[in-house]
Amino acid sequence: DQVSRVVVTSTRVGAGGGAAGGLAVALSAALRASGGIWFGWSGELAEEFTGHVTFQLVGGVRTATVDLEEQDVEEYYNGYANRTLWPLFHYRVDLAEFERSFAGGYRRANERFAETVIPLLEPEDVIWVQDYHMLPLGEELRSRGVRNRIGFFLHIPWPPRRILTTLPVAKEVVAGLFPYELIGFH
């Protein structure tokens, strides 16, 4: 039996970095074994989002990265992911910031990730989505007709209901997990 190719999607691509942690080491091994791709944000800014993918071979792993606009980074990464979800999921409602533009940027960036990764996918690929930065990616892929198997792993705590419901779109966040066949929690 042939092993399905793995496509890892994460905000930052960690393949082959000098001080790689356990996760990067494990994912890199799986990607090398399957001939997979690690897809995500390059960490760089673009004046305007183009969806241009840069491919590299890093530590024997094929990476595919895309640049984001400054507004995407501010609203999606610095905003919703790290100033709304991260504190909330760590039981710090007092630190969580709820700004409408943050949620819009989060959705927009995940739409852009979905649109950019789809042309890289093959029918038998297994897609592995990493962490709270990309919670809605499975939903975005499914809404665009992707039928591949998709898993998700959350590397931070899942908050109890009483804390999660302080998030204005809590139901949508939970529903965003439904498109995944497998979900793992830290």
Secondary structure, DSSP 8 states (H G I E B T S, - for coil): -----EEEEEEE--TT-TT--HHHHHHHHHHHHHT-EEEEEEEEEESS----EEEEEETTEEEEEEEEEHHHIIIIIIIIIIIIIHHHHTT-TTT----HHHHHHHHHHHHHHHHHHGGG--TT-EEEEESGGGTTHHHHHHHTT--SEEEEEE-S----HHHHTTSTTHHHHHHTTTT-SEEEE-
